[in-house]
Amino acid sequence: MSANDILSLLERLNNDALTVIVETLCAVDPSGRSLKQLSARIYCNAPSRSNPPPASWPYVRTMVINGLFATSRGYDAGQLHQILPHLVALRKIVFTSFAPGVSWMDLEFMLAAPHICVLEIKEPANLLRQDFSFVDDTPLPCFTEFIYSIDNPHFLNWFELRTPIIVARRCYMTPFIFSLHETLELLHIPAAMAPVSEMATMDWPCLCELKLYSSGHFDSEDAIVFARLCSRMPRLWVLNFDFLRRGPSAQTLIWPSDTSFPASFEHMEMVCLHYPDPKDMFYSHLPSTLRHLSLIDRPRYLHFQNGQAEIIENYPKPVLIAARDLLQIFEQMPCRINSLVHLEIAFHADGLDRALFNHIITAFPNLHFLQIHRYRSERETNTDIECLMVRAIILPAIIVPLANDDTLLQIDLARNLSVLQALCHFWVYLDLPDDKPRPTVNYGEHHSTGAVNTSDLMPSLHHHATTIAHNCSPTLEIIDFLTNQWFGSQVWKRWYVSRDHDGRPVVQYENDISTQYVYSERFDDRP
């Protein structure tokens, strides 16, 4: 393949034609918003052929450096060193599949662009490199955001029964991260590579968003390491721990009850913690301005429930909390959080479902998005779950105090999810007895087609979708059911909710040929 073959037909146009097209795309509409933000891709094997054309220079915001330089000339093989000072809109540099690893020379070269502030590196999970190093007396770079991504960190086929991908235990960019501790505002890094203990000894006065993620797990014997870390981040407003923990507890514990140093979470707007610990005092520090709370099972507990994960090496079995525990967590928080618009929860049924759902609609009245994963008790049947849908989710019990009495009385009222007047998207996993996984693919079948092993499942889900739609607020537009019957991967089955001329709900399955929606299977277990 020649270097010119890499370019698209658009990129091969002459500069005059490109100028007209780019200026049209990047024109500002009357509301002041740019219609297009351009990105440039530099192919290391052909840098002279992949430089951004002059017409795009004022608008390029992202540059992707891809591949391996074929010669020692590196960047000098093209005109990039002359172009960079003119890229005044360039904010983000992405190194992807960059074979030698990112060095200080690479960053120093790219900093010729005047306003770069975001660095992202995408690499395989198992690469071992030498630590990043600075040249002596080098001025610190001006990056405010750093994202270190590894290939497919969330993908895992639980039915192939193979050892998970080995993740390098140290990020070679750690010295670079430490050099930015006073100015960094956003940090995403795999949990297995994160130098959490060292980070907890430094101040991070500007950090607003911290995401630790992994396809494997986070391993630490220090029970208060996250408390010490968060105490060093006074401006934190996004805390996303997207990993499975191994150590003293299989649950995610942020703030043990015996922690003595002060906490500051007044700016927190988004919290994502998997398999929470009900003894965690972290929730009592959350502000009434919280907008997003995810206490979900990820990886999905249904994998462990089916016994598959226990025979996969290096994956600890998590502890899924019961409805009682989740209610305990919510009772630590402010009694009413009007700002909360997104809630995700997972729990074992234990008889307090109705009290839990009642607390949700009372404490979080302005939810737009609600995801519930309810794992049934051992003896529950389809009939029991049907009753749950009607009496707990659809007709939750409202707890009110008796007059002149300290006791509480549960009274069934004709008050349902319509109380959530802003609810527009509802995700749910009901753990139906018939929804059993298929471990194998039969000859002639393909993962993308999907097939269920019972004809009763889809009608059952459609029935539940109809029940929900008839009892929820008119704002409800989408209902997603999680099912694990699709070839070793769980998928979301979607129903759209509309209204007829009389205002009655109309429920249509996404794959229904009578609808206008293009259907595609979602094998990723994330909504």
Secondary structure, 3 states (H helix, E strand, C coil): CCHHHHCCCCCCCCHHHHHHHHHHHCCECCCCCECCCEEEEEECCCHHHCCCCHHHCCCEEEEEEECCCCCCCHHHHCCHHHHHHHCCCCCEEEEECCCCCCCHHHHHHHCCCCCCCEEEEEECCCCCCCCCCCCCCCCCCCCCEEEEEECCCCCCCCCCCCCCCCCCCCCCCHHHHHHCCCCCCEEEEECCCCCHHHHCCCCCCCCCEEEEEEEEEEECCCCCHHHHHHHCCCCCCEEEEEEEEECCCCCECCCCCCCCCCCCCCCCCEEEECCECCCCHHHHHCCCCCCEEEECCCCCHHHHHCCCHHHCCCCCCCCCCEHHHHHHHHHHCCCCCCCCCEEEEEEECCCCHHHHHHHHHHHCCCCCEEEEEEECCCCCCHHHHHHHHHHHHHCCEEEEECCCCCCEEEEECCCCHHHCCCCCEEEEECCCCCCCCCCCCCCCCCCCCCCCCCCCHHHHHHHHHHHHHHHCCCCCCEEEEEEEEECCEEEEEEEEEEECCCCCEEEEECCCCCCCCCCCCCCCCCC
